[in-house]
Amino acid sequence: MFTMDELDATPYMQGIKAEARSEAKREAKCETLLQLLHEKFGPLSDELVQRIASVQDEEQLGQLSIVVLHAPDLESFCAQLY
């Protein structure tokens, strides 16, 4: 039987923890992007929110946050959403 400390130290648990941290970062970047879009362009359509929420690459979400800064309008931003 494992103690909690021993269980936490297993590669399996370390992998689960890393995955959870990565997902938390992705969700935070997604939320930040949505806040930036709302602040700059106003209310967002449910479709756009869904498209952004479906982006799994946290680096892409970070890049899109920069795109918001330079986009003159929501349509220009959406054209960059790949």
N, C-alpha and C positions, 0 to 999 in steps of 0.2 A: 504494500500500500504506500502511495506517495503522500508526503506532507504537501501542504499548499505551496510552500516555497520551492520544493522540488518540482512540483507540477508546473509552476510558473516558469521554471528554468528550462523546461523541455523545448526542443525546437518547434514542436507542434504549437505550443502555447505562444511562443515568441512570434511565430508566423501569424497566428490569429490576432495577437495584439498589434502587430505591424499593419495588418490589413485593416483593422478597426481604426487605427490612427490615420491611415491613408484615406479611408472613406470619410472620416471626420474633416480632414483638410479639404477634400473635394467638396463636401457639402458646405463648408464655410466659404470657399471661393465662389461657389454657385450662388449662395445667399448674398455675398458682397456684390457680385455682378448684377443680380436682380435689383439690389438696392440702388446701385449706380444708374442703371437704366431707368428705374422709376424716378429717381431724383432729376435726371436730365431730360427725360422725354415724357414723364407722366405715367398714368396707368398703362399696364402692359396687357396684351391679350393672353388668354389662357393658353393658346397655341404656342406663343413665343415662350412663355414660362415653361411649358412642357418641353419644348425644343432645348432650352438651356439646361433644364434639369436632366435631360437625357445625355448630356455631354459627360462622358466618363473620364476623360483625360484632364487631370487637374492643371497641367501646364497650359493646355488650350484655354481653360477657364481664366487663368491668369492673363494670357495674351488678349482674350476678349475684353477683359477689364480695361486694358490699355486702349483697345480699339474704341471703346465707349468715349474715351477722352477726346478722340480726334474725329469722331463721327458727327457730321453736321445735323443729321436727322436719323430717326429710327430706321428708315428704309436703307440708309447707307450702312448702318450697323448690321442689319439683317443680311445684307449682301455679303458681309464678311463672315457670317455664321455658317461654318461648313460642317 
